[in-house]
Amino acid sequence: MTDPALLPAAAFVVAAPLLLGAAVRDLAVRIIPNEIALGVALVGGLARVADGRLASAVIASAGVFVVTLLLWCRGWLGGGDVKLLAASVLLVSPAHVPGMLLTTAMAGSVLALLHLAMRALPARPIALAAGAGLPRRIWRAERWRIGRNAPLPYACAICAGVLLTLGGT
């Protein structure tokens, strides 16, 4: 039998690279691969099987999927965000889902504020060293996207919200 106290730590260790990969990919190309969402769902499902809460976790995940699907229909979330968030619900105990969603929403607010702040900053990154090629390219790409009202890379907020929740449980 698995020690229930170890489940959040194990889920954190296994899911963190997947969530970080989703955030980086979303930041780079605004796409969250289905394989990442599937991997997160698998890790979360295994954790919920181990703690005996699979049924309630699947119900919570389905509820989040339906609500976020409605947000996708309105153009407020991307399809990858919907799948990643519903899969991420499985990572936390059903009792922690509301806190995870709130933390994710707060991280999304910070992300939105950063994007708004970037509108007022110079197009060229002043503080980046000459050899900082990748950060410089990311900066320029984000500035270009912001200027065209492109969507936020919300996987960054999902990653932050889920990892902060897992780290606090």
Buried (B, 14 or more C-beta within 10 A) or exposed (E): EEEEEEBBEBBBEBBBEBBBBBBBBBBEEBBBBEEBBEBBBBBBBBBBEBBEBBEBBBEBBEEBBEBBBEBBEEEEBBBBBBBBBBBBBBBBBBEBBEBBBEBBEBBBEEBEEEBEEBEEEEEEBEEBEEEEEEEBEBBEBBBEBBEEEEBBBBBBBBBBBBBBBBEEB
